[in-house]
Amino acid sequence: MKGIDWVVAVSLVAIGLSCLTMSASWLFNQDTLKEYLDTFLVICLFAGIPAFLGGLLYWIF
């Protein structure tokens, strides 16, 4: 993959995560940015930890 392909892929993932976070944070409390950031952190951890572990296992084996 070329550099622009990575930029497009990462941008689409970031847009998807932010849309998911916005809908999840509005479900609980619509008024605070803190709720949005807390939910974003949790979603990124749930998405990032399996990706990190998969990459680590791929690199090891």
Buried (B, 14 or more C-beta within 10 A) or exposed (E): EEEEEEEEEEEEEEEEBEEBBEEBBEEEEEEEEEBBEBBBEEBEEEBEEEEEEEEEEEEEE
